[in-house]
Amino acid sequence: MAGGAPDTRAGTEPQRLIGGRSQSEVMTQVPTVTLPSGDELPQVGVGTWDIAGDTVRESVRAGLDAGYGHVDTAEGYMNEDEIGEVLADYDREDVFLTSKVLPKNLNYESVIQSCEDSLERLGTDYLDLYLIHWPNPAISLRETMNAMATLHDRGLVRNVGVSNFSAYQLSCAQHVSDVPIAVNQIEFHPWLQRPDLVEYCRETDTVIEAAAPLGRTEVFEDDTVQDLAEEYDKSPAQVILKWEIERGIVTLPKSSTPEHVRQNLELFDWDVAEEDLERLDDADRDHPVYDHPSRDWTGDVYGISQ
């Protein structure tokens, strides 16, 4: 932002106190994973796909007050303005903030512009993590990664990553990128465990984030999930999220209900037996809820004309 006017961006307000504790003290219960930069990524984040207006404001505020310390959004979610309004009430350094660039905007200049626009809407100087939302075969991946490197060099993004990339696509991105690919955010839940992709990510020290970690609630119907929820006196969501954390996945549950947002973080004062975690390992059906092969190539996400 230009100088001269008072700075009202996130991080300039006094630190918000929650129950007499600072945000940083509240969030210490959430485990983190270390990125190649040395930054610590909280293993549970507030997902914000498909929610906007007061709903996303209430969801993000409930999450930060509960101690998430990690918010995931995207330019395509159309809710960065609202999230920025909430972030203004918190210490910016206590929030790990992620956004994503749409695949139609993956040429060099558009990546730069999209990031700058996201920063403006979110009211911050930098993103902790910036992701390519989907691969776009019509635009050079080298060009995209060069733009990501520029953003990193300018200090506008601290870490870069990808989303919805296959092992092949991730390998290509790693080959042409001047900065480490820190994260691959993919659809992951008990019905879609993607062992080959997960193995490749782990071999290359790429952190796996679970988008749709609850299978958009379809997985709640799973018999094993239902049985374990009853056995442990937890919600189906808590059982699934606990399993993902125990398997080393960074998980991004979304809820439009503040109560459920808070419940989704109540994961660290109880344990699940290894044999029960293995029962969820065996629940894989190779069943995606959103990452299907077909694409609307001409729509607002890709914008590829015939």
FENZIVEN-V994740 format. One record per residue. N is the residue number from 0. RES is the residue in one small letter. OMEGA is omega in degrees with one decimal (none if undefined). Layout:
BEGIN
n=N res=RES omega=OMEGA
n=N res=RES omega=OMEGA
END
This chain:
BEGIN
n=0 res=m omega=-179.3
n=1 res=a omega=179.1
n=2 res=g omega=175.6
n=3 res=g omega=179.6
n=4 res=a omega=176.9
n=5 res=p omega=-177.7
n=6 res=d omega=-179.4
n=7 res=t omega=-178.5
n=8 res=r omega=178.4
n=9 res=a omega=178.7
n=10 res=g omega=-179.4
n=11 res=t omega=178.4
n=12 res=e omega=174.4
n=13 res=p omega=-178.4
n=14 res=q omega=-178.8
n=15 res=r omega=176.4
n=16 res=l omega=-177.2
n=17 res=i omega=-177.9
n=18 res=g omega=-179.7
n=19 res=g omega=180.0
n=20 res=r omega=175.5
n=21 res=s omega=177.0
n=22 res=q omega=-178.6
n=23 res=s omega=178.5
n=24 res=e omega=-179.2
n=25 res=v omega=-171.3
n=26 res=m omega=-175.2
n=27 res=t omega=-179.3
n=28 res=q omega=-175.3
n=29 res=v omega=178.0
n=30 res=p omega=-179.3
n=31 res=t omega=169.4
n=32 res=v omega=-176.2
n=33 res=t omega=178.2
n=34 res=l omega=180.0
n=35 res=p omega=178.8
n=36 res=s omega=-172.7
n=37 res=g omega=177.3
n=38 res=d omega=179.4
n=39 res=e omega=-179.3
n=40 res=l omega=177.5
n=41 res=p omega=-170.7
n=42 res=q omega=173.8
n=43 res=v omega=179.3
n=44 res=g omega=176.1
n=45 res=v omega=173.7
n=46 res=g omega=-174.2
n=47 res=t omega=177.7
n=48 res=w omega=171.0
n=49 res=d omega=170.9
n=50 res=i omega=-176.0
n=51 res=a omega=176.6
n=52 res=g omega=-179.3
n=53 res=d omega=-178.9
n=54 res=t omega=-179.9
n=55 res=v omega=175.8
n=56 res=r omega=-178.1
n=57 res=e omega=-179.3
n=58 res=s omega=-178.6
n=59 res=v omega=179.0
n=60 res=r omega=178.1
n=61 res=a omega=179.8
n=62 res=g omega=-179.6
n=63 res=l omega=178.0
n=64 res=d omega=179.1
n=65 res=a omega=177.0
n=66 res=g omega=-179.7
n=67 res=y omega=-177.9
n=68 res=g omega=-174.3
n=69 res=h omega=-178.9
n=70 res=v omega=-179.0
n=71 res=d omega=177.4
n=72 res=t omega=-179.0
n=73 res=a omega=176.4
n=74 res=e omega=180.0
n=75 res=g omega=177.8
n=76 res=y omega=176.9
n=77 res=m omega=-179.2
n=78 res=n omega=-176.9
n=79 res=e omega=177.9
n=80 res=d omega=-178.6
n=81 res=e omega=179.1
n=82 res=i omega=177.2
n=83 res=g omega=178.1
n=84 res=e omega=179.4
n=85 res=v omega=-177.2
n=86 res=l omega=-179.5
n=87 res=a omega=-179.1
n=88 res=d omega=-175.0
n=89 res=y omega=174.8
n=90 res=d omega=-175.9
n=91 res=r omega=-177.3
n=92 res=e omega=179.6
n=93 res=d omega=-178.1
n=94 res=v omega=172.6
n=95 res=f omega=-169.8
n=96 res=l omega=179.4
n=97 res=t omega=166.3
n=98 res=s omega=-173.5
n=99 res=k omega=177.4
n=100 res=v omega=179.8
n=101 res=l omega=-179.3
n=102 res=p omega=177.0
n=103 res=k omega=-175.7
n=104 res=n omega=-172.3
n=105 res=l omega=169.9
n=106 res=n omega=-168.1
n=107 res=y omega=-175.4
n=108 res=e omega=-178.3
n=109 res=s omega=175.7
n=110 res=v omega=-180.0
n=111 res=i omega=-178.2
n=112 res=q omega=179.8
n=113 res=s omega=178.8
n=114 res=c omega=179.7
n=115 res=e omega=178.3
n=116 res=d omega=177.8
n=117 res=s omega=177.9
n=118 res=l omega=179.1
n=119 res=e omega=-179.1
n=120 res=r omega=-178.2
n=121 res=l omega=177.4
n=122 res=g omega=-177.1
n=123 res=t omega=178.9
n=124 res=d omega=-171.9
n=125 res=y omega=169.4
n=126 res=l omega=174.8
n=127 res=d omega=-179.0
n=128 res=l omega=178.0
n=129 res=y omega=-173.0
n=130 res=l omega=162.3
n=131 res=i omega=-170.2
n=132 res=h omega=175.6
n=133 res=w omega=173.2
n=134 res=p omega=179.2
n=135 res=n omega=-175.5
n=136 res=p omega=-178.0
n=137 res=a omega=-178.0
n=138 res=i omega=-178.8
n=139 res=s omega=177.5
n=140 res=l omega=176.8
n=141 res=r omega=178.6
n=142 res=e omega=179.1
n=143 res=t omega=-177.6
n=144 res=m omega=173.7
n=145 res=n omega=177.3
n=146 res=a omega=178.1
n=147 res=m omega=177.7
n=148 res=a omega=177.1
n=149 res=t omega=178.2
n=150 res=l omega=178.4
n=151 res=h omega=-179.3
n=152 res=d omega=179.1
n=153 res=r omega=-179.3
n=154 res=g omega=179.9
n=155 res=l omega=174.7
n=156 res=v omega=-178.1
n=157 res=r omega=178.6
n=158 res=n omega=177.9
n=159 res=v omega=-179.9
n=160 res=g omega=-178.3
n=161 res=v omega=179.2
n=162 res=s omega=177.9
n=163 res=n omega=177.1
n=164 res=f omega=170.5
n=165 res=s omega=176.3
n=166 res=a omega=178.7
n=167 res=y omega=-179.6
n=168 res=q omega=178.1
n=169 res=l omega=178.5
n=170 res=s omega=178.2
n=171 res=c omega=179.1
n=172 res=a omega=178.4
n=173 res=q omega=-177.6
n=174 res=h omega=-174.1
n=175 res=v omega=-175.3
n=176 res=s omega=175.9
n=177 res=d omega=176.5
n=178 res=v omega=-177.9
n=179 res=p omega=171.4
n=180 res=i omega=-170.7
n=181 res=a omega=-167.3
n=182 res=v omega=163.6
n=183 res=n omega=178.7
n=184 res=q omega=-172.9
n=185 res=i omega=170.3
n=186 res=e omega=-178.2
n=187 res=f omega=177.2
n=188 res=h omega=-175.4
n=189 res=p omega=179.9
n=190 res=w omega=178.5
n=191 res=l omega=-172.3
n=192 res=q omega=167.8
n=193 res=r omega=-171.6
n=194 res=p omega=-178.7
n=195 res=d omega=178.8
n=196 res=l omega=178.4
n=197 res=v omega=179.4
n=198 res=e omega=179.6
n=199 res=y omega=178.4
n=200 res=c omega=-178.5
n=201 res=r omega=177.4
n=202 res=e omega=-176.7
n=203 res=t omega=177.7
n=204 res=d omega=175.5
n=205 res=t omega=-178.7
n=206 res=v omega=178.1
n=207 res=i omega=171.2
n=208 res=e omega=-179.6
n=209 res=a omega=166.0
n=210 res=a omega=-174.1
n=211 res=a omega=-174.7
n=212 res=p omega=178.2
n=213 res=l omega=-179.1
n=214 res=g omega=-177.0
n=215 res=r omega=176.8
n=216 res=t omega=178.2
n=217 res=e omega=-175.3
n=218 res=v omega=176.9
n=219 res=f omega=-177.4
n=220 res=e omega=-176.5
n=221 res=d omega=-176.3
n=222 res=d omega=179.7
n=223 res=t omega=177.6
n=224 res=v omega=180.0
n=225 res=q omega=-179.1
n=226 res=d omega=-178.3
n=227 res=l omega=176.9
n=228 res=a omega=178.6
n=229 res=e omega=-177.4
n=230 res=e omega=-175.9
n=231 res=y omega=-179.3
n=232 res=d omega=177.9
n=233 res=k omega=176.6
n=234 res=s omega=174.0
n=235 res=p omega=179.3
n=236 res=a omega=-178.7
n=237 res=q omega=178.9
n=238 res=v omega=-178.7
n=239 res=i omega=-178.9
n=240 res=l omega=177.8
n=241 res=k omega=178.1
n=242 res=w omega=-179.3
n=243 res=e omega=178.7
n=244 res=i omega=-180.0
n=245 res=e omega=178.3
n=246 res=r omega=172.8
n=247 res=g omega=-179.0
n=248 res=i omega=169.4
n=249 res=v omega=-170.2
n=250 res=t omega=-171.7
n=251 res=l omega=-179.5
n=252 res=p omega=177.2
n=253 res=k omega=172.0
n=254 res=s omega=176.0
n=255 res=s omega=-178.1
n=256 res=t omega=-178.6
n=257 res=p omega=179.4
n=258 res=e omega=179.1
n=259 res=h omega=175.2
n=260 res=v omega=179.9
n=261 res=r omega=-179.7
n=262 res=q omega=-178.0
n=263 res=n omega=176.0
n=264 res=l omega=-179.4
n=265 res=e omega=-169.2
n=266 res=l omega=-165.1
n=267 res=f omega=177.7
n=268 res=d omega=176.6
n=269 res=w omega=-175.6
n=270 res=d omega=175.2
n=271 res=v omega=179.5
n=272 res=a omega=-178.5
n=273 res=e omega=-179.8
n=274 res=e omega=176.6
n=275 res=d omega=173.0
n=276 res=l omega=179.5
n=277 res=e omega=174.5
n=278 res=r omega=175.9
n=279 res=l omega=173.2
n=280 res=d omega=-176.6
n=281 res=d omega=-176.7
n=282 res=a omega=-175.0
n=283 res=d omega=177.2
n=284 res=r omega=-172.2
n=285 res=d omega=-172.4
n=286 res=h omega=176.9
n=287 res=p omega=172.8
n=288 res=v omega=176.1
n=289 res=y omega=-173.4
n=290 res=d omega=-179.8
n=291 res=h omega=-178.4
n=292 res=p omega=-176.6
n=293 res=s omega=-179.9
n=294 res=r omega=170.5
n=295 res=d omega=-171.1
n=296 res=w omega=-176.5
n=297 res=t omega=-176.0
n=298 res=g omega=-174.4
n=299 res=d omega=-178.6
n=300 res=v omega=-176.9
n=301 res=y omega=178.3
n=302 res=g omega=-179.2
n=303 res=i omega=178.9
n=304 res=s omega=179.0
n=305 res=q omega=none
END
